[in-house]
């Protein structure tokens, strides 16, 4: 089972890009309880991508507005680490 989890993790990681990291990081899949390792990896990748890419920063600002409006209640586990990581 652990081997299968690792293969799934690696597949998800290899398919993330600056074009989809914001959408994936704020997805209900990533918010699934027990997916902490995936959530942490996506949060790290999102922070890194936001430092490199203006497009990612724009996408992130749009989705954060939607979060503030309550459209993504499932992302509470992502917000704290993301904000703290962006500030450091």
C-alpha positions as CSV (number, residue, x, y, z in Angstrom):
1,X,0.0,0.0,0.0
2,X,2.8,2.4,0.8
3,X,4.4,1.8,-2.5
4,X,1.1,2.6,-4.3
5,X,0.8,5.8,-2.2
6,X,4.3,6.8,-3.2
7,X,3.6,6.2,-6.9
8,X,0.5,8.3,-6.7
9,X,2.4,11.1,-5.0
10,X,5.1,11.0,-7.7
11,X,2.5,11.0,-10.5
12,X,0.7,14.0,-9.0
13,X,4.0,15.9,-8.5
14,X,5.2,15.2,-12.0
15,X,2.0,16.6,-13.5
16,X,2.1,19.9,-11.6
17,X,3.1,23.0,-13.5
18,X,2.9,26.8,-13.2
19,X,-0.2,26.5,-15.4
20,X,-2.1,24.3,-13.0
21,X,-0.6,24.6,-9.5
22,X,-3.1,27.2,-8.2
23,X,-6.1,25.2,-9.3
24,X,-4.7,22.0,-8.0
25,X,-3.6,23.4,-4.6
26,X,-7.1,24.7,-4.0
27,X,-8.9,21.6,-5.2
28,X,-11.1,19.4,-3.1
29,X,-8.8,16.5,-3.8
30,X,-5.9,18.3,-2.2
31,X,-8.1,19.2,0.8
32,X,-9.0,15.5,1.4
33,X,-8.2,14.5,5.0
34,X,-5.2,12.3,5.1
35,X,-3.5,13.9,2.1
36,X,-1.2,16.0,4.2
37,X,1.9,15.0,2.2
38,X,0.3,16.0,-1.1
39,X,-1.1,19.2,0.4
40,X,2.4,20.2,1.8
41,X,4.1,19.4,-1.5
42,X,1.6,21.4,-3.5
43,X,1.8,24.3,-1.0
44,X,5.6,24.3,-1.4
45,X,5.4,24.2,-5.2
46,X,2.8,27.0,-5.2
47,X,5.0,29.2,-3.1
48,X,8.0,28.5,-5.3
49,X,6.0,29.1,-8.5
50,X,4.6,32.4,-7.2
51,X,8.1,33.7,-6.7
52,X,9.0,32.9,-10.3
53,X,5.9,33.6,-12.2
54,X,3.7,36.7,-12.5
55,X,0.9,34.5,-14.1
56,X,0.9,32.3,-10.9
57,X,0.7,35.4,-8.7
58,X,-2.3,36.7,-10.8
59,X,-4.0,33.3,-10.6
60,X,-3.4,33.2,-6.9
61,X,-4.8,36.7,-6.3
62,X,-8.0,35.7,-8.2
63,X,-8.4,32.5,-6.2
64,X,-7.7,34.3,-2.9
65,X,-10.5,36.7,-3.6
66,X,-12.8,33.7,-4.2
67,X,-11.6,32.2,-0.9
68,X,-12.4,35.4,0.9
69,X,-15.9,35.2,-0.5
70,X,-16.3,31.8,0.9
71,X,-16.3,29.9,-2.4
72,X,-13.5,27.5,-1.2
73,X,-14.4,26.5,2.4
74,X,-12.4,23.3,2.0
75,X,-9.0,25.0,1.8
76,X,-8.6,26.0,5.4
77,X,-5.6,23.6,5.9
78,X,-3.8,25.2,2.9
79,X,-4.2,28.9,3.8
80,X,-2.1,29.1,6.9
81,X,1.0,27.4,5.6
82,X,0.7,29.2,2.2
83,X,0.5,32.7,3.8
84,X,3.3,32.0,6.2
85,X,5.5,30.6,3.4
86,X,4.8,33.6,1.2
87,X,5.9,35.9,4.0
88,X,9.2,34.2,4.6
